[in-house]
Amino acid sequence: MEFLVARQEAEGAGGAGGRSAGQKVTDAVTSVVKSAAAAATEAATGKSGKGESSGKGESSAKGASSGKSSGGGLVNGMDKATRKALLKARIYRANYIMWWVTTGVIGAIAILYLLRMWRAHQIRKRVAAKRAAGAAATNGKRGSALGAAHAGWANLAYVRTWPLWIYGSTSAAEWFWTAAYTGICLGVGFWGCISPIDGKLDYANPIGVVAFAQMPLIVGLASRNNVISYMTGISYEKLNYLHRASGRVCVLTTWLHTLGWFHKGLGKHGPGTKIFLSGMLGSVAVLVLWLTSFQIVRKTVYELFLFFHITMGIMFIVASYYHWPRMAEWTWIALLLWGIDRFVAFARLFFHNKTWLMWSSARHAEHSGSVVELIDDDVVRVTVNRPLFRWSPGQHAFLTMPGVAMLRYEQHPFTIVNIPDESGDVVFIFRALQGFTRRLVNRLDSTTTTDINAYIEGPYGGEGFGHGIGHGPLQQHDAVILIAGGTGISASCSQFLNTIKCSREGTTAVASCRLVWNVRSPRALSWIAPLLNAEFAKGAGSTKFHIDVYLTRSAVSDDPTVEGQKDPAQFASLEDSPEGSPAGSTENVNEKTSSTGSMGGADEKWIAAAGISPTVAQIVQFHKGRSPLETIIRDDTLNATGEGDGVGVAVCGPTSLSMAARDAVVAVNRPSAIAAGHQQEIHFHSEVFGW
């Protein structure tokens, strides 16, 4: 590495005249070797700097000759050009160390992911074979010190969240990885700032190199199609916190570099020079990008955030390239990763939408059409028929509607509510808020419109290539609890439908699957009624299914408390209360005695209005109030047989819903009970609205 940088320095040094590049490299390498030999000789003979000066030896003479061409004297037997070359080599090595550590961690996580996928497959295979043979369920609960330790670790690191000032609540694992990455970058960065010759610290340039080295990771982690997701099973949106961590390191090191130069003096790089103008442009661009990336901006003016994120990001990369062209490899790698992502995304779009057939006006409508329905107050269902499109439960796709978008081909992510079938339909359900979704509702001529062109690109999310084996991420568990709030039903419904399908085909370990839906009105059940009816009509296998609909009156969000508080006044003006259901009642409309218990008049009216089939009606229960998540999770966990891999709890909805579910899981997932064999471990999965 020292020779590589010495070569670069030699090529830029004066006193070379018209010599060839090969001669320059030879001279630079020879200088390093001779200097090292001289230093070794001095150490062996005990000569000091004073002796060297008085002795006028050959080494000193040669060093002086070498130093003359570079304009500097000797320090520790090395001329100025050699010292600069070695310092630059140290800086480069520091950044390569950062990338070696990052690559090693990614490789370790990839190995763990493969082992986890193999274990899940073995559990599904074993339990499914046992059920196919007609064997009765047995109590597989047994004390597990390893399971107890893992539960305690998961509660602390992943499930429980902690406030992080303006960044919202963050898990300890995200804290750790963010702090570890930042520490590694700054640690190796400042290590590279220390001169290997005299030990002096000069951080301005070395810390700027750290900023350059962040660009490939920032762009790579922001890409939907990135190799890290496929290797580790961690989808790009869940890697986003590392994208943010790398971005913060880039902002910090960029401004340390900028302020460092202001502190030491700009010299010949002052205002008006290309290096100054490009440097200030890049510094301001990355600062604006950071300031417009806070959660409050993303939630309130998402399209403005997206505009600044893209434009400022491009401006920073271009400015960095012109600021110091010798570091251009980092910018080219970042642009290459962006190009690969866009190429793969375009290929998906081209293939799934049969774009090659759209040149014919007669076939354009057939392959770009969509059905848009206003199925409830501000709730939209979009159906596009794409037979070539395949996805796994819980995944999402990007929807493009040129006739609705502000920017013609802008894309918006929505979770797919159904699972693949022979019809080829892809269904999305979402609530119209502002921006694109509000424009779509305003575009409707009636409750149903079929003349809006739509294109989908994806799928994304889920658990990487592990979905390729045809199973969702929950099918190895003994019991599954799906918790949804409002239109968060999209992810939960697809997982529920997939469990029905896997149970029918005998490819799941799930013995019990419960869907808990917090929603404002019983009318909401009609959103997914056609999907439930169609899937149950094909058969449900041996898994026991339950659907609990909790009716809230929250105008802000469909979020539960941990223990389902029920305020009588909350329901005093419930417009949807049918006859026979007192408006102020705080009791369940139908007290649940079993999954197929007799239904009260309220349930019957609401189920009939939703269009639920008699088969599905047997497993549906309505409740007033917010779901008592801790009670639900505890009951289903204690009733789990232990044949599968514990209990899976998956939540999708607003942040408040995710927080309530996390608190409930931590309260129930007790390491002491798992170690004693009283219950199974709980595995938590979360999808949250927004970024």
C-alpha positions as CSV (number, residue, x, y, z in Angstrom):
1,M,0.0,0.0,0.0
2,E,2.9,2.4,0.9
3,F,4.4,1.7,-2.6
4,L,1.0,2.4,-4.3
5,V,0.6,5.8,-2.6
6,A,4.3,6.6,-3.0
7,R,3.8,6.0,-6.7
8,Q,0.9,8.5,-6.8
9,E,3.0,11.1,-4.8
10,A,6.0,10.6,-7.1
11,E,3.9,11.2,-10.2
12,G,2.8,14.5,-8.7
13,A,6.2,15.6,-7.2
14,G,8.4,18.2,-8.9
15,G,11.9,17.7,-10.1
16,A,11.0,14.8,-12.4
17,G,11.4,16.7,-15.6
18,G,10.4,14.7,-18.7
19,R,11.1,11.3,-17.2
20,S,8.6,8.4,-17.9
21,A,6.0,7.3,-15.4
22,G,7.9,4.0,-15.0
23,Q,11.1,5.9,-14.0
24,K,9.1,8.0,-11.5
25,V,7.7,4.9,-9.9
26,T,11.1,3.3,-9.7
27,D,12.6,6.4,-8.0
28,A,9.8,6.6,-5.5
29,V,10.1,3.0,-4.5
30,T,13.8,3.2,-4.4
31,S,13.6,6.2,-2.1
32,V,11.3,4.3,0.3
33,V,13.6,1.3,0.4
34,K,16.8,3.4,0.9
35,S,15.2,5.4,3.6
36,A,14.0,2.3,5.4
37,A,17.5,0.8,5.1
38,A,19.1,3.9,6.4
39,A,16.8,4.0,9.4
40,A,17.6,0.3,10.2
41,T,21.3,1.0,10.0
42,E,21.0,3.9,12.4
43,A,19.0,1.9,14.8
44,A,21.6,-0.9,14.7
45,T,24.7,1.3,15.1
46,G,23.1,3.6,17.7
47,K,23.7,6.8,15.6
48,S,21.8,9.8,16.6
49,G,20.7,12.8,14.6
50,K,23.7,14.6,15.9
51,G,26.1,11.9,14.8
52,E,24.6,11.9,11.4
53,S,25.1,15.6,11.0
54,S,28.7,15.5,12.0
55,G,29.6,12.3,10.3
56,K,28.4,13.4,6.8
57,G,27.8,9.8,5.8
58,E,26.7,8.4,2.5
59,S,23.2,7.9,3.7
60,S,22.9,11.5,4.8
61,A,24.3,12.7,1.5
62,K,21.9,10.6,-0.5
63,G,19.0,11.8,1.7
64,A,20.0,15.4,1.1
65,S,20.1,14.8,-2.6
66,S,16.7,13.3,-2.5
67,G,15.4,16.0,-0.2
68,K,16.6,18.7,-2.6
69,S,14.2,17.6,-5.4
70,S,11.2,17.7,-3.1
71,G,12.1,21.0,-1.4
72,G,12.3,19.5,2.2
73,G,14.9,18.3,4.6
74,L,15.3,14.9,6.2
75,V,13.2,13.7,9.2
76,N,14.2,10.3,10.6
77,G,16.1,9.7,7.4
78,M,13.1,10.4,5.1
79,D,12.7,13.2,2.7
80,K,9.4,15.2,2.4
81,A,8.1,13.2,-0.6
82,T,8.6,9.9,1.2
83,R,7.0,11.3,4.4
84,K,3.9,12.4,2.5
85,A,3.7,9.1,0.7
86,L,3.8,7.1,3.9
87,L,1.2,9.4,5.6
88,K,-1.1,9.0,2.6
89,A,-0.6,5.3,2.7
90,R,-1.7,5.3,6.4
91,I,-4.8,7.3,5.5
92,Y,-5.8,4.9,2.7
93,R,-5.1,1.9,5.0
94,A,-7.4,3.3,7.7
95,N,-10.3,3.5,5.3
96,Y,-9.6,0.0,4.0
97,I,-9.7,-1.2,7.6
98,M,-13.1,0.3,7.9
99,W,-14.3,-1.6,4.9
100,W,-12.7,-4.8,5.9
101,V,-14.5,-4.7,9.3
102,T,-17.8,-3.9,7.6
103,T,-17.4,-6.7,5.1
104,G,-16.6,-9.2,7.8
105,V,-19.7,-8.3,9.8
106,I,-21.9,-8.6,6.8
107,G,-20.4,-12.0,6.0
108,A,-21.0,-13.2,9.6
109,I,-24.6,-12.1,9.5
110,A,-25.1,-13.8,6.1
111,I,-23.9,-17.1,7.6
112,L,-26.3,-16.7,10.5
113,Y,-29.1,-16.0,8.1
114,L,-28.5,-19.1,6.1
115,L,-28.4,-21.2,9.3
116,R,-31.7,-19.6,10.4
117,M,-33.3,-20.4,7.1
118,W,-32.1,-24.0,7.3
119,R,-33.4,-24.4,10.8
120,A,-36.8,-22.9,9.9
121,H,-37.1,-25.3,7.0
122,Q,-36.3,-28.3,9.2
123,I,-38.9,-27.3,11.7
124,R,-41.6,-26.9,9.0
125,K,-40.7,-30.2,7.4
126,R,-40.7,-32.1,10.7
127,V,-44.0,-30.7,12.1
128,A,-45.8,-31.0,8.7
129,A,-44.7,-34.6,8.3
130,K,-46.0,-35.4,11.8
131,R,-49.4,-33.9,11.1
132,A,-49.6,-35.6,7.7
133,A,-49.1,-38.9,9.5
134,G,-52.1,-38.1,11.7
135,A,-50.1,-37.9,14.9
136,A,-51.8,-36.1,17.8
137,A,-50.2,-32.9,19.0
138,T,-47.9,-33.3,21.9
139,N,-46.7,-30.9,24.5
140,G,-43.2,-30.0,23.3
141,K,-42.5,-27.4,26.0
142,R,-39.3,-28.0,27.8
143,G,-37.0,-25.8,29.7
144,S,-34.3,-24.1,27.6
145,A,-31.5,-22.1,29.0
146,L,-30.4,-21.1,25.5
147,G,-34.0,-20.0,24.6
148,A,-34.2,-18.0,27.9
149,A,-31.0,-16.3,27.2
150,H,-32.0,-15.5,23.6
151,A,-35.4,-14.2,24.8
152,G,-33.7,-11.9,27.3
153,W,-31.3,-10.7,24.7
154,A,-34.1,-10.1,22.1
155,N,-36.2,-8.2,24.6
156,L,-33.3,-5.9,25.5
157,A,-31.7,-5.5,22.0
158,Y,-34.6,-5.6,19.5
159,V,-38.0,-5.5,21.1
160,R,-37.8,-2.8,23.7
161,T,-37.1,0.7,22.3
162,W,-35.4,3.7,23.8
163,P,-35.8,7.4,23.1
164,L,-33.1,8.9,20.9
165,W,-33.7,12.7,21.2
166,I,-35.0,14.1,17.9
167,Y,-34.6,10.7,16.1
168,G,-37.5,9.1,17.9
169,S,-37.6,5.7,19.6
170,T,-34.8,3.3,18.6
171,S,-33.9,-0.2,19.6
172,A,-30.7,-1.0,21.5
173,A,-29.5,-3.0,18.5
174,E,-29.8,0.0,16.3
175,W,-28.1,2.2,18.9
176,F,-25.3,-0.4,19.0
177,W,-24.7,-0.8,15.3
178,T,-24.9,3.0,14.8
179,A,-22.5,3.7,17.6
180,A,-20.2,0.9,16.5
181,Y,-20.0,2.0,12.9
182,T,-19.5,5.6,13.9
183,G,-16.8,4.7,16.3
184,I,-15.0,2.5,13.8
185,C,-15.1,5.3,11.1
186,L,-13.9,8.0,13.5
187,G,-11.4,5.7,15.2
188,V,-9.6,4.6,12.0
189,G,-10.1,8.1,10.6
190,F,-8.2,9.8,13.4
191,W,-5.7,6.9,13.5
192,G,-4.9,7.8,9.9
193,C,-4.5,11.4,10.9
194,I,-1.4,10.6,13.1
195,S,1.8,10.9,11.1
196,P,3.8,7.6,11.2
197,I,7.0,9.7,11.1
198,D,6.8,12.3,13.9
199,G,3.4,11.4,15.6
200,K,1.8,14.8,14.7
201,L,-1.9,15.0,14.3
202,D,-3.3,16.7,11.1
203,Y,-7.0,15.8,10.8
204,A,-8.2,18.1,8.0
205,N,-7.3,16.0,5.0
206,P,-7.4,12.4,6.5
207,I,-10.9,12.9,7.9
208,G,-12.0,14.2,4.5
209,V,-11.0,10.9,3.1
210,V,-13.3,9.2,5.6
211,A,-16.2,11.3,4.1
212,F,-15.3,10.1,0.6
213,A,-15.3,6.5,1.8
214,Q,-18.9,6.7,3.1
215,M,-20.4,7.4,-0.4
216,P,-20.6,3.7,-1.6
217,L,-22.2,2.6,1.6
218,I,-24.7,5.5,1.7
219,V,-25.8,4.9,-1.8
220,G,-25.7,1.1,-1.5
221,L,-27.9,1.0,1.6
222,A,-30.4,3.4,0.1
223,S,-30.8,1.1,-2.9
224,R,-33.8,-1.2,-3.0
225,N,-31.8,-3.8,-5.0
226,N,-28.6,-4.2,-2.9
227,V,-26.5,-7.3,-2.3
228,I,-26.5,-6.8,1.5
229,S,-30.2,-7.4,1.7
230,Y,-30.0,-10.6,-0.4
231,M,-27.0,-11.9,1.6
232,T,-28.4,-11.2,5.1
233,G,-32.2,-11.4,4.6
234,I,-32.5,-7.9,6.0
235,S,-34.7,-5.8,3.7
236,Y,-33.5,-2.4,2.5
237,E,-36.0,-0.5,4.6
238,K,-34.8,-2.2,7.7
239,L,-31.2,-1.4,6.7
240,N,-32.2,2.2,6.5
241,Y,-30.9,3.1,9.9
242,L,-27.4,2.1,8.8
243,H,-27.9,4.3,5.7
244,R,-28.7,7.1,8.1
245,A,-25.7,6.2,10.4
246,S,-23.3,6.3,7.4
247,G,-24.9,9.6,6.3
248,R,-24.3,11.2,9.7
249,V,-20.7,10.1,9.7
250,C,-20.4,11.7,6.2
251,V,-21.9,15.0,7.4
252,L,-19.7,15.0,10.5
253,T,-16.4,14.2,8.7
254,T,-17.2,16.6,5.8
255,W,-17.6,19.5,8.2
256,L,-14.6,18.4,10.3
257,H,-12.6,18.5,7.1
258,T,-14.0,21.9,6.2
259,L,-13.5,23.5,9.6
260,G,-10.0,21.9,9.9
261,W,-8.9,23.7,6.8
262,F,-10.4,27.0,8.0
263,H,-8.5,26.5,11.2
264,K,-5.1,25.7,9.7
265,G,-5.5,28.3,6.9
266,L,-6.6,27.9,3.4
267,G,-3.4,29.1,1.8
268,K,-3.5,28.7,-2.0
269,H,-6.9,27.0,-1.8
270,G,-8.8,30.1,-0.8
271,P,-12.0,31.6,-2.2
272,G,-12.2,31.7,-5.9
273,T,-10.3,28.5,-6.5
274,K,-12.0,25.3,-7.8
275,I,-11.1,23.3,-4.8
276,F,-12.7,25.9,-2.5
277,L,-15.9,26.4,-4.4
278,S,-16.5,22.7,-5.0
279,G,-15.7,22.0,-1.3
280,M,-18.1,24.6,0.0
281,L,-20.8,23.5,-2.4
282,G,-20.5,19.9,-1.2
283,S,-20.4,20.8,2.4
284,V,-23.5,23.0,2.2
285,A,-25.3,20.3,0.1
286,V,-24.7,17.5,2.6
287,L,-25.7,19.8,5.5
288,V,-29.0,20.7,3.8
289,L,-29.6,17.0,3.0
290,W,-29.2,16.2,6.7
291,L,-31.4,19.0,8.0
292,T,-34.2,18.0,5.7
293,S,-34.0,14.3,6.7
294,F,-35.4,14.6,10.2
295,Q,-38.5,12.5,11.0
296,I,-40.8,15.6,11.2
297,V,-39.9,16.6,7.7
298,R,-40.4,13.1,6.3
299,K,-43.8,12.8,7.9
300,T,-45.2,16.2,7.1
301,V,-43.7,17.0,3.7
302,Y,-42.4,13.7,2.3
303,E,-42.2,14.8,-1.3
304,L,-40.1,17.8,-0.3
305,F,-37.9,15.5,1.7
306,L,-37.5,13.2,-1.3
307,F,-36.7,16.2,-3.6
308,F,-33.9,17.5,-1.3
309,H,-32.6,14.1,-0.6
310,I,-32.0,13.3,-4.2
311,T,-30.9,16.7,-5.5
312,M,-28.6,17.4,-2.6
313,G,-27.1,13.9,-2.7
314,I,-26.3,14.3,-6.4
315,M,-24.8,17.7,-5.8
316,F,-22.6,16.4,-3.0
317,I,-21.2,13.5,-5.1
318,V,-20.5,15.8,-8.1
319,A,-18.9,18.5,-5.9
320,S,-16.8,15.9,-4.2
321,Y,-15.6,14.6,-7.5
322,Y,-14.4,18.0,-8.6
323,H,-13.1,18.9,-5.2
324,W,-10.4,16.2,-5.1
325,P,-10.3,14.1,-8.3
326,R,-7.6,11.8,-6.8
327,M,-10.4,10.3,-4.7
328,A,-12.8,9.8,-7.7
329,E,-12.9,6.0,-7.2
330,W,-15.3,6.4,-4.3
331,T,-17.7,8.6,-6.3
332,W,-17.5,6.2,-9.3
333,I,-18.3,3.2,-7.0
334,A,-21.3,5.0,-5.6
335,L,-22.6,5.9,-9.0
336,L,-22.1,2.3,-10.2
337,L,-24.2,1.0,-7.3
338,W,-26.9,3.5,-8.1
339,G,-26.8,2.5,-11.7
340,I,-27.1,-1.2,-10.9
341,D,-30.1,-0.5,-8.7
342,R,-31.8,1.6,-11.3
343,F,-31.1,-1.0,-14.0
344,V,-32.5,-3.9,-11.9
345,A,-35.6,-1.8,-11.0
346,F,-36.2,-0.9,-14.6
347,A,-35.8,-4.5,-15.7
348,R,-38.4,-5.5,-13.1
349,L,-40.7,-2.8,-14.3
350,F,-40.2,-3.8,-17.9
351,F,-40.8,-7.5,-17.3
352,H,-43.7,-7.5,-14.8
353,N,-45.7,-4.9,-16.8
354,K,-45.0,-6.5,-20.2
355,T,-43.8,-3.1,-21.3
356,W,-42.7,-4.5,-24.7
357,L,-46.4,-5.0,-25.6
358,M,-47.4,-1.4,-24.8
359,W,-46.1,0.0,-28.1
360,S,-49.4,-1.3,-29.5
361,S,-52.2,1.1,-28.6
362,A,-54.6,-1.8,-28.8
363,R,-52.8,-3.7,-26.0
364,H,-51.6,-0.8,-23.9
365,A,-54.8,-0.6,-21.9
366,E,-54.8,-4.3,-21.3
367,H,-51.3,-4.3,-19.7
368,S,-51.4,-1.0,-17.9
369,G,-54.9,-0.7,-16.7
370,S,-56.0,-0.8,-13.0
371,V,-59.2,-0.9,-11.0
372,V,-59.4,1.9,-8.3
373,E,-62.2,1.6,-5.7
374,L,-63.2,4.0,-2.9
375,I,-64.2,1.2,-0.5
376,D,-64.7,3.4,2.6
377,D,-64.2,6.9,3.8
378,D,-60.8,7.9,2.3
379,V,-59.8,4.2,2.0
380,V,-58.8,3.1,-1.5
381,R,-58.3,-0.4,-3.0
382,V,-56.2,-0.6,-6.2
383,T,-56.2,-3.8,-8.2
384,V,-53.8,-4.4,-11.1
385,N,-53.6,-7.6,-13.1
386,R,-50.0,-8.7,-13.6
387,P,-49.7,-12.5,-14.1
388,L,-45.9,-12.3,-14.3
389,F,-45.6,-10.6,-10.9
390,R,-44.7,-12.9,-7.9
391,W,-44.3,-11.9,-4.3
392,S,-44.3,-13.2,-0.7
393,P,-46.5,-12.2,2.1
394,G,-45.6,-9.0,3.8
395,Q,-43.8,-7.6,0.8
396,H,-44.5,-4.3,-0.9
397,A,-44.3,-2.8,-4.4
398,F,-43.9,0.6,-5.8
399,L,-46.9,2.0,-7.6
400,T,-46.6,4.5,-10.5
401,M,-49.7,6.3,-11.9
402,P,-48.5,8.9,-14.4
403,G,-52.0,10.4,-14.7
404,V,-52.1,11.1,-11.0
405,A,-48.5,11.8,-10.0
406,M,-47.1,15.3,-9.6
407,L,-43.9,14.2,-11.3
408,R,-45.1,11.9,-14.1
409,Y,-43.2,8.7,-13.1
410,E,-42.8,9.1,-9.4
411,Q,-43.2,5.9,-7.3
412,H,-45.0,5.3,-4.1
413,P,-44.6,2.1,-1.9
414,F,-47.6,0.1,-0.7
415,T,-47.9,-3.3,1.0
416,I,-49.6,-6.0,-1.1
417,V,-52.7,-7.2,0.7
418,N,-53.3,-10.5,-1.1
419,I,-51.1,-13.5,-2.0
420,P,-50.3,-14.8,-5.6
421,D,-53.0,-16.9,-7.2
422,E,-54.1,-18.0,-10.7
423,S,-55.9,-14.7,-11.3
424,G,-52.7,-12.7,-11.4
425,D,-54.2,-9.8,-9.4
426,V,-52.1,-7.6,-7.2
427,V,-54.2,-5.7,-4.6
428,F,-53.3,-2.7,-2.5
429,I,-55.3,-1.1,0.2
430,F,-54.4,2.3,1.7
431,R,-55.9,5.4,3.3
432,A,-55.8,8.7,1.4
433,L,-54.0,11.3,3.4
434,Q,-52.2,14.0,1.3
435,G,-50.1,14.2,-1.7
436,F,-50.3,11.3,-4.2
437,T,-53.0,9.4,-2.3
438,R,-55.3,12.5,-2.0
439,R,-54.8,13.3,-5.7
440,L,-55.9,9.7,-6.5
441,V,-59.1,10.0,-4.6
442,N,-59.8,13.4,-6.2
443,R,-59.2,11.8,-9.6
444,L,-62.0,9.3,-9.1
445,D,-65.2,10.0,-11.1
446,S,-67.2,7.6,-9.0
447,T,-66.5,5.0,-6.3
448,T,-64.9,2.8,-9.0
449,T,-62.6,3.9,-11.9
450,T,-60.9,1.7,-14.4
451,D,-59.3,4.2,-16.8
452,I,-56.2,5.0,-14.7
453,N,-52.9,3.5,-16.0
454,A,-50.7,1.9,-13.3
455,Y,-47.3,0.3,-13.3
456,I,-45.8,-1.7,-10.4
457,E,-42.2,-2.4,-9.6
458,G,-40.9,-4.8,-7.0
459,P,-41.5,-6.8,-4.9
460,Y,-39.4,-5.6,-1.9
461,G,-39.2,-6.1,1.8
462,G,-39.7,-9.3,3.6
463,E,-36.7,-11.5,4.3
464,G,-34.5,-11.4,1.2
465,F,-34.0,-14.4,-1.0
466,G,-35.4,-16.7,1.8
467,H,-38.8,-16.0,0.3
468,G,-37.8,-17.8,-2.8
469,I,-38.5,-21.2,-1.1
470,G,-42.2,-20.3,-1.1
471,H,-42.9,-19.7,2.6
472,G,-43.3,-16.5,4.6
473,P,-41.1,-15.7,7.6
474,L,-43.7,-16.9,10.2
475,Q,-44.5,-20.5,9.1
476,Q,-42.0,-22.2,11.4
477,H,-43.7,-20.9,14.6
478,D,-46.1,-23.0,16.7
479,A,-48.5,-20.1,17.1
480,V,-48.8,-16.8,15.2
481,I,-50.4,-13.6,16.3
482,L,-50.9,-10.9,13.6
483,I,-51.7,-7.4,15.0
484,A,-52.9,-4.7,12.6
485,G,-54.1,-1.1,12.9
486,G,-56.3,0.4,10.3
487,T,-54.8,0.0,6.8
488,G,-51.9,-1.9,8.4
489,I,-54.2,-4.9,7.6
490,S,-52.4,-5.1,4.3
491,A,-49.3,-6.9,5.7
492,S,-51.3,-8.9,8.3
493,C,-53.9,-10.0,5.8
494,S,-51.3,-11.4,3.4
495,Q,-49.6,-13.3,6.2
496,F,-53.0,-14.6,7.4
497,L,-53.9,-15.7,3.8
498,N,-50.5,-17.4,3.4
499,T,-50.9,-19.3,6.6
500,I,-54.3,-20.6,5.3
501,K,-52.7,-21.7,2.1
502,C,-49.7,-23.4,3.8
503,S,-52.0,-25.2,6.2
504,R,-54.0,-26.5,3.4
505,E,-50.9,-27.7,1.6
506,G,-49.3,-29.1,4.7
507,T,-46.2,-27.0,4.6
508,T,-46.5,-25.1,7.9
509,A,-45.7,-25.7,11.6
510,V,-48.4,-23.2,12.7
511,A,-51.1,-24.8,14.8
512,S,-52.9,-21.6,15.7
513,C,-53.1,-18.3,13.9
514,R,-54.9,-15.2,15.3
515,L,-55.6,-11.9,13.5
516,V,-56.1,-8.9,15.8
517,W,-57.4,-5.9,14.0
518,N,-57.9,-2.5,15.6
519,V,-60.1,-0.4,13.4
520,R,-62.6,2.4,13.7
521,S,-65.7,0.8,12.1
522,P,-67.0,-2.7,11.5
523,R,-67.4,-1.7,7.9
524,A,-63.7,-2.2,7.5
525,L,-64.1,-6.0,7.4
526,S,-65.6,-5.6,3.9
527,W,-62.1,-4.4,2.7
528,I,-60.7,-7.9,2.9
529,A,-63.9,-10.0,2.9
530,P,-63.5,-11.2,-0.8
531,L,-59.9,-12.3,-0.1
532,L,-60.9,-14.2,3.1
533,N,-63.9,-15.9,1.4
534,A,-61.9,-17.0,-1.6
535,E,-59.1,-18.5,0.4
536,F,-61.2,-20.3,3.0
537,A,-63.4,-21.7,0.2
538,K,-60.3,-23.7,-0.9
539,G,-59.9,-25.3,2.5
540,A,-58.0,-24.3,5.7
541,G,-56.1,-27.4,6.7
542,S,-55.6,-28.3,10.3
543,T,-54.5,-24.9,11.6
544,K,-57.0,-23.1,13.9
545,F,-57.8,-19.6,12.8
546,H,-59.3,-16.7,14.7
547,I,-60.1,-13.1,13.7
548,D,-60.7,-10.6,16.5
549,V,-61.9,-7.1,15.3
550,Y,-61.6,-4.4,18.0
551,L,-63.7,-1.3,17.2
552,T,-62.1,2.0,18.3
553,R,-63.3,5.5,18.0
554,S,-59.9,7.1,17.7
555,A,-59.9,9.8,15.0
556,V,-56.1,9.9,15.1
557,S,-55.0,6.3,14.7
558,D,-56.2,2.7,15.2
559,D,-53.8,2.0,18.0
560,P,-54.4,0.0,21.1
561,T,-53.2,0.4,24.6
562,V,-51.3,-2.5,26.2
563,E,-54.2,-3.6,28.3
564,G,-57.2,-2.5,26.2
565,Q,-58.7,0.4,28.2
566,K,-62.4,0.8,27.5
567,D,-63.9,4.2,28.2
568,P,-67.8,4.2,28.1
569,A,-67.9,7.7,26.8
570,Q,-65.6,6.7,23.9
571,F,-68.5,4.8,22.3
572,A,-71.4,7.1,23.3
573,S,-71.8,8.3,19.7
574,L,-70.8,5.2,17.8
575,E,-72.6,5.7,14.5
576,D,-72.1,2.1,13.5
577,S,-73.8,0.5,16.5
578,P,-76.5,-1.8,15.2
579,E,-79.8,-2.5,16.9
580,G,-79.5,-4.6,20.0
581,S,-76.1,-3.1,20.9
582,P,-76.4,-0.3,23.5
583,A,-74.5,2.7,22.4
584,G,-72.8,3.2,25.7
585,S,-71.9,-0.5,26.4
586,T,-68.3,-1.3,27.2
587,E,-68.7,-5.1,27.0
588,N,-67.7,-7.2,24.1
589,V,-70.5,-7.3,21.5
590,N,-70.1,-11.0,21.6
591,E,-68.3,-12.5,24.6
592,K,-65.9,-15.0,23.2
593,T,-66.3,-18.6,24.5
594,S,-64.6,-20.4,21.6
595,S,-63.5,-19.8,18.1
596,T,-66.8,-21.0,16.8
597,G,-69.1,-19.8,19.6
598,S,-72.6,-18.5,18.8
599,M,-72.7,-14.9,17.6
600,G,-74.8,-12.2,19.0
601,G,-77.1,-10.0,16.9
602,A,-74.5,-7.3,16.5
603,D,-71.9,-9.6,15.1
604,E,-74.4,-11.1,12.7
605,K,-75.5,-7.7,11.3
606,W,-71.9,-6.5,10.9
607,I,-70.7,-9.7,9.3
608,A,-73.7,-9.8,6.9
609,A,-73.0,-6.1,6.0
610,A,-69.3,-7.0,5.4
611,G,-70.1,-9.8,3.0
612,I,-68.4,-12.5,5.0
613,S,-69.2,-16.1,4.1
614,P,-70.7,-18.5,6.7
615,T,-67.3,-20.4,6.9
616,V,-65.4,-17.2,7.7
617,A,-68.1,-15.9,10.0
618,Q,-67.5,-18.8,12.4
619,I,-64.0,-17.5,13.3
620,V,-64.8,-13.7,13.4
621,Q,-65.4,-11.9,16.7
622,F,-66.2,-8.2,17.3
623,H,-65.1,-6.4,20.4
624,K,-65.6,-2.8,21.6
625,G,-62.5,-1.1,22.9
626,R,-58.8,-1.4,22.2
627,S,-57.2,-4.8,22.0
628,P,-55.7,-6.1,25.3
629,L,-52.5,-7.1,23.6
630,E,-50.7,-8.4,26.7
631,T,-53.6,-10.7,27.6
632,I,-54.0,-12.0,24.0
633,I,-50.3,-12.7,23.7
634,R,-50.0,-14.4,27.1
635,D,-53.0,-16.6,26.5
636,D,-51.9,-17.8,23.1
637,T,-48.3,-18.3,24.3
638,L,-49.4,-20.5,27.2
639,N,-51.7,-22.5,24.9
640,A,-48.9,-23.1,22.3
641,T,-48.0,-26.8,22.2
642,G,-44.3,-26.2,21.6
643,E,-43.9,-28.3,18.5
644,G,-42.8,-25.4,16.4
645,D,-40.3,-22.6,17.0
646,G,-42.2,-20.7,19.7
647,V,-44.7,-17.9,19.1
648,G,-44.5,-15.4,16.3
649,V,-45.9,-11.9,16.9
650,A,-46.1,-9.6,13.9
651,V,-47.4,-6.1,14.0
652,C,-48.2,-3.6,11.2
653,G,-49.6,-0.2,11.8
654,P,-48.8,3.2,13.4
655,T,-45.9,3.7,15.6
656,S,-48.1,3.8,18.7
657,L,-49.4,0.3,17.8
658,S,-45.9,-1.0,17.4
659,M,-44.9,0.5,20.7
660,A,-47.8,-1.1,22.5
661,A,-47.1,-4.5,20.9
662,R,-43.4,-4.3,21.9
663,D,-44.4,-3.5,25.6
664,A,-46.8,-6.5,25.6
665,V,-44.2,-8.9,24.2
666,V,-41.5,-7.8,26.7
667,A,-44.0,-8.3,29.5
668,V,-44.9,-11.8,28.4
669,N,-41.6,-13.1,27.0
670,R,-40.0,-13.8,30.4
671,P,-36.7,-15.7,30.4
672,S,-37.4,-17.4,33.7
673,A,-40.7,-18.9,32.4
674,I,-38.9,-20.1,29.3
675,A,-36.1,-21.6,31.3
676,A,-38.6,-23.5,33.5
677,G,-40.5,-24.8,30.5
678,H,-43.7,-23.0,31.3
679,Q,-43.9,-21.2,27.9
680,Q,-42.3,-20.9,24.6
681,E,-40.1,-18.0,23.4
682,I,-41.8,-15.2,21.5
683,H,-40.3,-13.9,18.2
684,F,-41.2,-10.3,17.3
685,H,-41.7,-8.9,13.8
686,S,-42.6,-5.3,13.2
687,E,-43.7,-3.2,10.2
688,V,-44.4,0.5,10.9
689,F,-46.1,3.1,8.7
690,G,-43.7,5.6,7.1
691,W,-40.0,5.8,7.4
